[in-house]
Amino acid sequence: RVMASATATALSGVSSAARWISGRRVKTPSYGKPIRTIASGGGASARKFRPAAAAADDAESPPTEELIQSGAVISAHGLKGEVRVMPFTDFVEERFFSPCTQYIEDQAQGRTAEGDYDKPPGTVSKVRIIAGREVTSKGRNECVIKIKGVNDRNASEALIGRRLYVLASDRPELREEQVGSGDDEFYSSELEGLEVVMQETGAHVGKVVDVFRGAGTHDLLKVNVPPLPTPEGEEPPKFQPEEHVFVPFVKDIVPTVDLTKGVLEITPPPGLLDLRQKAQKPKRQRARGPPPPKKKQE
């Protein structure tokens, strides 16, 4: 039986939920969305710099294996070529504090309208991370890393906006079975995309679209749910924003996760699925022209 207080704690602060980026491993290490390398089209870019390590690996064929996003370069740091990275992994020490090999985009692809680094990548090149350390900025844990071949400020600024990737085969195995529960460890990429159903009836609830670290002790699953039916006699709205609910990832509420079937079964407490939130419509950027001419005074 799920205690109401535990549910309230897990759901507190949902509006400000953000990806947890710490050095220790938790139940749902956030590796970002799994993607495959996609050849980019032509087109000019302001950032054409490529690290020396990447140029040395040009003879190698591009990776055909699935790549998992591990972080994104958000700024240059200092004058000696270091860059600041926003990590999208809970294995921060292994990925950014110790020497290792990763892949970096040849050109920055930018963020989506929602502000996430989820756009498809372009071509990638292999780079060697020499060392790194953790820093705190505006309440966020970030990493400052040194990439081989990036030795000055201009070179590090050229990498801003590019994302880093690791091979899917490099991830540690978290479980031996493909079936588990909310008490087991899963990568967020394994949970995203699963169909959510009621365990007792099998009724469709929605689809897992993201995994967040809540204000409590549990991770939260963001589940997109279909909109409620329009009452009889009323016309459906022209714009129907997506709606979602947050489901605590605990065994009492998520007793079964079946990756082979792509299904996540839930037994939510009363009222949990009624806590719907509507997605905000992205704001359009207004074009700013020159200021109007000043009126002449007579």
DAVENMO-V28051 format. One record per residue. N is the residue number from 0. RES is the residue in one letter. PSI is psi in whole degrees, -180 to 180 (999 if undefined). Layout:
# DAVENMO-V28051
[[N/RES/PSI] [N/RES/PSI]]
This chain:
# DAVENMO-V28051
[[0/R/133] [1/V/129] [2/M/140] [3/A/-36] [4/S/-38] [5/A/-40] [6/T/-42] [7/A/-39] [8/T/-42] [9/A/-31] [10/L/-9] [11/S/139] [12/G/22] [13/V/-37] [14/S/-25] [15/S/22] [16/A/140] [17/A/159] [18/R/135] [19/W/126] [20/I/85] [21/S/173] [22/G/-13] [23/R/157] [24/R/137] [25/V/-170] [26/K/-35] [27/T/76] [28/P/128] [29/S/101] [30/Y/9] [31/G/-177] [32/K/134] [33/P/135] [34/I/164] [35/R/153] [36/T/137] [37/I/130] [38/A/129] [39/S/153] [40/G/-180] [41/G/-173] [42/G/147] [43/A/155] [44/S/146] [45/A/-18] [46/R/102] [47/K/0] [48/F/140] [49/R/132] [50/P/154] [51/A/-36] [52/A/-36] [53/A/-41] [54/A/-33] [55/A/-22] [56/D/11] [57/D/-27] [58/A/-21] [59/E/147] [60/S/150] [61/P/152] [62/P/134] [63/T/-12] [64/E/157] [65/E/137] [66/L/144] [67/I/129] [68/Q/129] [69/S/-19] [70/G/-179] [71/A/138] [72/V/122] [73/I/-18] [74/S/164] [75/A/157] [76/H/113] [77/G/-166] [78/L/-1] [79/K/18] [80/G/3] [81/E/153] [82/V/152] [83/R/132] [84/V/136] [85/M/111] [86/P/141] [87/F/39] [88/T/152] [89/D/-5] [90/F/57] [91/V/-43] [92/E/-43] [93/E/-35] [94/R/-31] [95/F/-16] [96/F/-16] [97/S/154] [98/P/132] [99/C/169] [100/T/132] [101/Q/-177] [102/Y/142] [103/I/146] [104/E/142] [105/D/-28] [106/Q/144] [107/A/133] [108/Q/-13] [109/G/178] [110/R/164] [111/T/178] [112/A/-26] [113/E/-4] [114/G/8] [115/D/155] [116/Y/68] [117/D/6] [118/K/152] [119/P/145] [120/P/164] [121/G/-147] [122/T/153] [123/V/158] [124/S/151] [125/K/136] [126/V/160] [127/R/119] [128/I/123] [129/I/-47] [130/A/169] [131/G/172] [132/R/163] [133/E/140] [134/V/158] [135/T/129] [136/S/119] [137/K/41] [138/G/3] [139/R/144] [140/N/118] [141/E/176] [142/C/142] [143/V/120] [144/I/159] [145/K/122] [146/I/134] [147/K/131] [148/G/-9] [149/V/104] [150/N/-1] [151/D/175] [152/R/-42] [153/N/-41] [154/A/-39] [155/S/-35] [156/E/-28] [157/A/-17] [158/L/-4] [159/I/132] [160/G/-12] [161/R/146] [162/R/152] [163/L/146] [164/Y/156] [165/V/159] [166/L/142] [167/A/-31] [168/S/-14] [169/D/-9] [170/R/140] [171/P/147] [172/E/129] [173/L/-26] [174/R/160] [175/E/-25] [176/E/157] [177/Q/3] [178/V/133] [179/G/-157] [180/S/-174] [181/G/-9] [182/D/-4] [183/D/169] [184/E/133] [185/F/150] [186/Y/147] [187/S/-34] [188/S/-23] [189/E/-30] [190/L/-33] [191/E/132] [192/G/-9] [193/L/143] [194/E/135] [195/V/126] [196/V/159] [197/M/132] [198/Q/-39] [199/E/-42] [200/T/-19] [201/G/8] [202/A/140] [203/H/132] [204/V/-47] [205/G/-151] [206/K/135] [207/V/124] [208/V/-15] [209/D/164] [210/V/129] [211/F/153] [212/R/115] [213/G/-179] [214/A/-17] [215/G/-149] [216/T/-2] [217/H/153] [218/D/159] [219/L/133] [220/L/126] [221/K/117] [222/V/117] [223/N/131] [224/V/150] [225/P/150] [226/P/154] [227/L/147] [228/P/147] [229/T/131] [230/P/151] [231/E/140] [232/G/-7] [233/E/146] [234/E/139] [235/P/145] [236/P/151] [237/K/-39] [238/F/120] [239/Q/99] [240/P/152] [241/E/147] [242/E/150] [243/H/161] [244/V/158] [245/F/126] [246/V/119] [247/P/134] [248/F/80] [249/V/157] [250/K/-33] [251/D/-29] [252/I/-30] [253/V/81] [254/P/-21] [255/T/130] [256/V/112] [257/D/101] [258/L/-29] [259/T/-36] [260/K/-12] [261/G/34] [262/V/141] [263/L/117] [264/E/139] [265/I/153] [266/T/75] [267/P/148] [268/P/160] [269/P/134] [270/G/-14] [271/L/-45] [272/L/-8] [273/D/-11] [274/L/63] [275/R/146] [276/Q/140] [277/K/140] [278/A/138] [279/Q/138] [280/K/128] [281/P/137] [282/K/138] [283/R/137] [284/Q/126] [285/R/132] [286/A/133] [287/R/119] [288/G/-175] [289/P/152] [290/P/150] [291/P/151] [292/P/145] [293/K/143] [294/K/137] [295/K/133] [296/Q/133] [297/E/999]]
